[in-house]
């Protein structure tokens, strides 16, 4: 799994479903750091990140799009 150095250098992408209201930037950011996926709160990027295996991330996306 990636360490702090990989997360510092990671390219973070905001969710396409994030709020566009100027004072309510409620969204998550995702970074693909092989062989894992990191997720963090865009309002508190210094607050740390959750790290998921690529397989777990794919499962999450598949079930989330199915409404589970």
N, C-alpha and C positions, 0 to 999 in steps of 0.2 A: 504494500500500500504506500501511497505517496507520503512524504514527510513535509515539514514546514517549508523547506526550500522549494519544493515542487509547487506548493500552493502559492507561495509568493510570486513565482514566475508564471503562474497559470493565467490563461486568458479566460476571463469570466464573462458569461453571456446572461443577460436578463431574460426572464420569462416573457414570451410573447403575450401572455395573459396578464401582465402586470398593469396596475392601475396607472392611468395617465393624469389623474388629478394632481395638480402641482404640489400640494402639501400632504398627499397620501401615497407615497411611493411604496406601496405594499407589494413586494414581490421577492422572489428568490433569484439567485444567480447560480449558474451551473458552470463547472469547468471540467473538461475531459482531461484527466491526468492519468495516462495509461499506467496500469491496467484498470483504473478505477474512475469513478465519477464523484466530484465533490459538489456539495450544495451548501450555500450560505444565505443568510438574510442580507438583502441589499442595503437595508438601513443600518446594519451593524456589521460591516465586513470584517472588522477587527475581532468580532465575537467568536470566531472559529467556524469550522465547517464540518458537516457530516460527510463521511466517506463511504461510498457504496461500491461494491464490485460491479463490473459491467453487467453481469447476468442479473443481479438484483435490481439495477436501474432499469434494464429492459423489462423485467417483470412488473415493476412499479408502473412504468409508462403504459404497458399493455393493459393492466388492470384498471388504471386510472381512466384510460380512454373508453373502457367498457362500463364505467360508472360504478365500479366496485369500491 
